[in-house]
């Protein structure tokens, strides 16, 4: 990604740094749950 569009990559990380701890935890939890559902459905 950084090689294709470094500006978008940089802006994304700047926006992530602005999030509160609770928001980051929620995003992480959702990512884990989505990953588990994908593994469960594809296996």
mmCIF file as gemmi writes it, N, C-alpha and C atoms, coordinates in Angstrom:
data_model
loop_
_atom_site.group_PDB
_atom_site.id
_atom_site.type_symbol
_atom_site.label_atom_id
_atom_site.label_alt_id
_atom_site.label_comp_id
_atom_site.label_asym_id
_atom_site.label_entity_id
_atom_site.label_seq_id
_atom_site.pdbx_PDB_ins_code
_atom_site.Cartn_x
_atom_site.Cartn_y
_atom_site.Cartn_z
_atom_site.occupancy
_atom_site.B_iso_or_equiv
_atom_site.pdbx_formal_charge
_atom_site.auth_seq_id
_atom_site.auth_asym_id
_atom_site.pdbx_PDB_model_num
ATOM 1 N N . UNK Axp A 1 ? 0.8 -1.207 0 1 0 ? 1 A 1
ATOM 2 C CA . UNK Axp A 1 ? 0 0 0 1 0 ? 1 A 1
ATOM 3 C C . UNK Axp A 1 ? 0.844 1.273 0 1 0 ? 1 A 1
ATOM 4 N N . UNK Axp A 2 ? 1.86 1.377 0.852 1 0 ? 2 A 1
ATOM 5 C CA . UNK Axp A 2 ? 2.611 2.639 0.876 1 0 ? 2 A 1
ATOM 6 C C . UNK Axp A 2 ? 3.286 2.944 -0.457 1 0 ? 2 A 1
ATOM 7 N N . UNK Axp A 3 ? 3.634 1.895 -1.204 1 0 ? 3 A 1
ATOM 8 C CA . UNK Axp A 3 ? 4.286 2.134 -2.484 1 0 ? 3 A 1
ATOM 9 C C . UNK Axp A 3 ? 3.295 2.671 -3.524 1 0 ? 3 A 1
ATOM 10 N N . UNK Axp A 4 ? 2.055 2.226 -3.446 1 0 ? 4 A 1
ATOM 11 C CA . UNK Axp A 4 ? 1.052 2.642 -4.426 1 0 ? 4 A 1
ATOM 12 C C . UNK Axp A 4 ? 0.5 4.027 -4.15 1 0 ? 4 A 1
ATOM 13 N N . UNK Axp A 5 ? 0.229 4.322 -2.894 1 0 ? 5 A 1
ATOM 14 C CA . UNK Axp A 5 ? -0.342 5.639 -2.556 1 0 ? 5 A 1
ATOM 15 C C . UNK Axp A 5 ? 0.145 6.076 -1.174 1 0 ? 5 A 1
ATOM 16 N N . UNK Axp A 6 ? 1.336 6.626 -1.109 1 0 ? 6 A 1
ATOM 17 C CA . UNK Axp A 6 ? 1.903 6.996 0.191 1 0 ? 6 A 1
ATOM 18 C C . UNK Axp A 6 ? 1.121 8.099 0.902 1 0 ? 6 A 1
ATOM 19 N N . UNK Axp A 7 ? 0.509 9.003 0.165 1 0 ? 7 A 1
ATOM 20 C CA . UNK Axp A 7 ? -0.266 10.076 0.789 1 0 ? 7 A 1
ATOM 21 C C . UNK Axp A 7 ? -1.481 9.542 1.538 1 0 ? 7 A 1
ATOM 22 N N . UNK Axp A 8 ? -2.194 8.633 0.9 1 0 ? 8 A 1
ATOM 23 C CA . UNK Axp A 8 ? -3.374 8.035 1.539 1 0 ? 8 A 1
ATOM 24 C C . UNK Axp A 8 ? -2.947 7.231 2.758 1 0 ? 8 A 1
ATOM 25 N N . UNK Axp A 9 ? -1.859 6.495 2.638 1 0 ? 9 A 1
ATOM 26 C CA . UNK Axp A 9 ? -1.322 5.687 3.747 1 0 ? 9 A 1
ATOM 27 C C . UNK Axp A 9 ? -0.99 6.584 4.931 1 0 ? 9 A 1
ATOM 28 N N . UNK Axp A 10 ? -0.317 7.686 4.678 1 0 ? 10 A 1
ATOM 29 C CA . UNK Axp A 10 ? 0.08 8.608 5.743 1 0 ? 10 A 1
ATOM 30 C C . UNK Axp A 10 ? -1.149 9.238 6.398 1 0 ? 10 A 1
ATOM 31 N N . UNK Axp A 11 ? -2.114 9.669 5.593 1 0 ? 11 A 1
ATOM 32 C CA . UNK Axp A 11 ? -3.335 10.271 6.145 1 0 ? 11 A 1
ATOM 33 C C . UNK Axp A 11 ? -4.125 9.274 6.982 1 0 ? 11 A 1
ATOM 34 N N . UNK Axp A 12 ? -4.159 8.023 6.535 1 0 ? 12 A 1
ATOM 35 C CA . UNK Axp A 12 ? -4.871 6.994 7.293 1 0 ? 12 A 1
ATOM 36 C C . UNK Axp A 12 ? -4.254 6.82 8.671 1 0 ? 12 A 1
ATOM 37 N N . UNK Axp A 13 ? -2.93 6.748 8.74 1 0 ? 13 A 1
ATOM 38 C CA . UNK Axp A 13 ? -2.273 6.572 10.031 1 0 ? 13 A 1
ATOM 39 C C . UNK Axp A 13 ? -2.419 7.807 10.912 1 0 ? 13 A 1
ATOM 40 N N . UNK Axp A 14 ? -2.442 8.99 10.324 1 0 ? 14 A 1
ATOM 41 C CA . UNK Axp A 14 ? -2.669 10.195 11.125 1 0 ? 14 A 1
ATOM 42 C C . UNK Axp A 14 ? -4.068 10.181 11.727 1 0 ? 14 A 1
ATOM 43 N N . UNK Axp A 15 ? -5.041 9.713 10.966 1 0 ? 15 A 1
ATOM 44 C CA . UNK Axp A 15 ? -6.407 9.62 11.486 1 0 ? 15 A 1
ATOM 45 C C . UNK Axp A 15 ? -6.515 8.554 12.569 1 0 ? 15 A 1
ATOM 46 N N . UNK Axp A 16 ? -5.788 7.45 12.418 1 0 ? 16 A 1
ATOM 47 C CA . UNK Axp A 16 ? -5.806 6.399 13.435 1 0 ? 16 A 1
ATOM 48 C C . UNK Axp A 16 ? -5.22 6.927 14.744 1 0 ? 16 A 1
ATOM 49 N N . UNK Axp A 17 ? -4.168 7.731 14.651 1 0 ? 17 A 1
ATOM 50 C CA . UNK Axp A 17 ? -3.544 8.269 15.857 1 0 ? 17 A 1
ATOM 51 C C . UNK Axp A 17 ? -4.474 9.214 16.615 1 0 ? 17 A 1
ATOM 52 N N . UNK Axp A 18 ? -5.472 9.779 15.943 1 0 ? 18 A 1
ATOM 53 C CA . UNK Axp A 18 ? -6.41 10.701 16.581 1 0 ? 18 A 1
ATOM 54 C C . UNK Axp A 18 ? -7.509 9.974 17.358 1 0 ? 18 A 1
ATOM 55 N N . UNK Axp A 19 ? -7.656 8.66 17.141 1 0 ? 19 A 1
ATOM 56 C CA . UNK Axp A 19 ? -8.716 7.91 17.8 1 0 ? 19 A 1
ATOM 57 C C . UNK Axp A 19 ? -8.394 7.692 19.28 1 0 ? 19 A 1
ATOM 58 N N . UNK Axp A 20 ? -9.44 7.547 20.072 1 0 ? 20 A 1
ATOM 59 C CA . UNK Axp A 20 ? -9.284 7.261 21.498 1 0 ? 20 A 1
ATOM 60 C C . UNK Axp A 20 ? -9.003 5.77 21.69 1 0 ? 20 A 1
ATOM 61 N N . UNK Axp A 21 ? -8.504 5.402 22.862 1 0 ? 21 A 1
ATOM 62 C CA . UNK Axp A 21 ? -8.168 4.005 23.151 1 0 ? 21 A 1
ATOM 63 C C . UNK Axp A 21 ? -9.373 3.082 22.99 1 0 ? 21 A 1
ATOM 64 N N . UNK Axp A 22 ? -10.517 3.515 23.471 1 0 ? 22 A 1
ATOM 65 C CA . UNK Axp A 22 ? -11.727 2.697 23.374 1 0 ? 22 A 1
ATOM 66 C C . UNK Axp A 22 ? -12.121 2.43 21.934 1 0 ? 22 A 1
ATOM 67 N N . UNK Axp A 23 ? -11.969 3.435 21.081 1 0 ? 23 A 1
ATOM 68 C CA . UNK Axp A 23 ? -12.304 3.264 19.669 1 0 ? 23 A 1
ATOM 69 C C . UNK Axp A 23 ? -11.351 2.267 19.01 1 0 ? 23 A 1
ATOM 70 N N . UNK Axp A 24 ? -10.063 2.358 19.349 1 0 ? 24 A 1
ATOM 71 C CA . UNK Axp A 24 ? -9.095 1.411 18.79 1 0 ? 24 A 1
ATOM 72 C C . UNK Axp A 24 ? -9.379 -0.009 19.256 1 0 ? 24 A 1
ATOM 73 N N . UNK Axp A 25 ? -9.75 -0.163 20.521 1 0 ? 25 A 1
ATOM 74 C CA . UNK Axp A 25 ? -10.078 -1.497 21.034 1 0 ? 25 A 1
ATOM 75 C C . UNK Axp A 25 ? -11.297 -2.068 20.319 1 0 ? 25 A 1
ATOM 76 N N . UNK Axp A 26 ? -12.301 -1.227 20.083 1 0 ? 26 A 1
ATOM 77 C CA . UNK Axp A 26 ? -13.512 -1.677 19.396 1 0 ? 26 A 1
ATOM 78 C C . UNK Axp A 26 ? -13.201 -2.105 17.965 1 0 ? 26 A 1
ATOM 79 N N . UNK Axp A 27 ? -12.384 -1.333 17.266 1 0 ? 27 A 1
ATOM 80 C CA . UNK Axp A 27 ? -11.986 -1.682 15.899 1 0 ? 27 A 1
ATOM 81 C C . UNK Axp A 27 ? -11.211 -2.999 15.905 1 0 ? 27 A 1
ATOM 82 N N . UNK Axp A 28 ? -10.314 -3.164 16.876 1 0 ? 28 A 1
ATOM 83 C CA . UNK Axp A 28 ? -9.558 -4.41 16.983 1 0 ? 28 A 1
ATOM 84 C C . UNK Axp A 28 ? -10.453 -5.602 17.252 1 0 ? 28 A 1
ATOM 85 N N . UNK Axp A 29 ? -11.419 -5.428 18.159 1 0 ? 29 A 1
ATOM 86 C CA . UNK Axp A 29 ? -12.355 -6.511 18.465 1 0 ? 29 A 1
ATOM 87 C C . UNK Axp A 29 ? -13.182 -6.886 17.24 1 0 ? 29 A 1
ATOM 88 N N . UNK Axp A 30 ? -13.666 -5.89 16.524 1 0 ? 30 A 1
ATOM 89 C CA . UNK Axp A 30 ? -14.446 -6.158 15.312 1 0 ? 30 A 1
ATOM 90 C C . UNK Axp A 30 ? -13.601 -6.888 14.276 1 0 ? 30 A 1
ATOM 91 N N . UNK Axp A 31 ? -12.342 -6.503 14.134 1 0 ? 31 A 1
ATOM 92 C CA . UNK Axp A 31 ? -11.449 -7.156 13.173 1 0 ? 31 A 1
ATOM 93 C C . UNK Axp A 31 ? -11.25 -8.621 13.533 1 0 ? 31 A 1
ATOM 94 N N . UNK Axp A 32 ? -11.044 -8.894 14.809 1 0 ? 32 A 1
ATOM 95 C CA . UNK Axp A 32 ? -10.864 -10.281 15.251 1 0 ? 32 A 1
ATOM 96 C C . UNK Axp A 32 ? -12.137 -11.079 14.994 1 0 ? 32 A 1
ATOM 97 N N . UNK Axp A 33 ? -13.286 -10.521 15.332 1 0 ? 33 A 1
ATOM 98 C CA . UNK Axp A 33 ? -14.548 -11.245 15.131 1 0 ? 33 A 1
ATOM 99 C C . UNK Axp A 33 ? -14.813 -11.506 13.655 1 0 ? 33 A 1
ATOM 100 N N . UNK Axp A 34 ? -14.551 -10.541 12.798 1 0 ? 34 A 1
ATOM 101 C CA . UNK Axp A 34 ? -14.741 -10.733 11.361 1 0 ? 34 A 1
ATOM 102 C C . UNK Axp A 34 ? -13.794 -11.815 10.854 1 0 ? 34 A 1
ATOM 103 N N . UNK Axp A 35 ? -12.564 -11.802 11.32 1 0 ? 35 A 1
ATOM 104 C CA . UNK Axp A 35 ? -11.611 -12.835 10.926 1 0 ? 35 A 1
ATOM 105 C C . UNK Axp A 35 ? -12.056 -14.218 11.354 1 0 ? 35 A 1
ATOM 106 N N . UNK Axp A 36 ? -12.554 -14.339 12.581 1 0 ? 36 A 1
ATOM 107 C CA . UNK Axp A 36 ? -13.036 -15.637 13.062 1 0 ? 36 A 1
ATOM 108 C C . UNK Axp A 36 ? -14.233 -16.127 12.258 1 0 ? 36 A 1
ATOM 109 N N . UNK Axp A 37 ? -15.146 -15.22 11.935 1 0 ? 37 A 1
ATOM 110 C CA . UNK Axp A 37 ? -16.316 -15.604 11.133 1 0 ? 37 A 1
ATOM 111 C C . UNK Axp A 37 ? -15.879 -16.05 9.743 1 0 ? 37 A 1
ATOM 112 N N . UNK Axp A 38 ? -14.925 -15.346 9.141 1 0 ? 38 A 1
ATOM 113 C CA . UNK Axp A 38 ? -14.434 -15.753 7.822 1 0 ? 38 A 1
ATOM 114 C C . UNK Axp A 38 ? -13.769 -17.116 7.87 1 0 ? 38 A 1
ATOM 115 N N . UNK Axp A 39 ? -12.96 -17.365 8.887 1 0 ? 39 A 1
ATOM 116 C CA . UNK Axp A 39 ? -12.31 -18.678 9.031 1 0 ? 39 A 1
ATOM 117 C C . UNK Axp A 39 ? -13.365 -19.763 9.231 1 0 ? 39 A 1
ATOM 118 N N . UNK Axp A 40 ? -14.356 -19.465 10.057 1 0 ? 40 A 1
ATOM 119 C CA . UNK Axp A 40 ? -15.397 -20.456 10.343 1 0 ? 40 A 1
ATOM 120 C C . UNK Axp A 40 ? -16.207 -20.788 9.101 1 0 ? 40 A 1
ATOM 121 N N . UNK Axp A 41 ? -16.536 -19.781 8.282 1 0 ? 41 A 1
ATOM 122 C CA . UNK Axp A 41 ? -17.362 -20.024 7.101 1 0 ? 41 A 1
ATOM 123 C C . UNK Axp A 41 ? -16.576 -20.652 5.953 1 0 ? 41 A 1
ATOM 124 N N . UNK Axp A 42 ? -15.281 -20.359 5.879 1 0 ? 42 A 1
ATOM 125 C CA . UNK Axp A 42 ? -14.485 -20.891 4.757 1 0 ? 42 A 1
ATOM 126 C C . UNK Axp A 42 ? -13.881 -22.255 5.058 1 0 ? 42 A 1
ATOM 127 N N . UNK Axp A 43 ? -13.867 -22.634 6.332 1 0 ? 43 A 1
ATOM 128 C CA . UNK Axp A 43 ? -13.236 -23.924 6.697 1 0 ? 43 A 1
ATOM 129 C C . UNK Axp A 43 ? -14.21 -25.072 6.584 1 0 ? 43 A 1
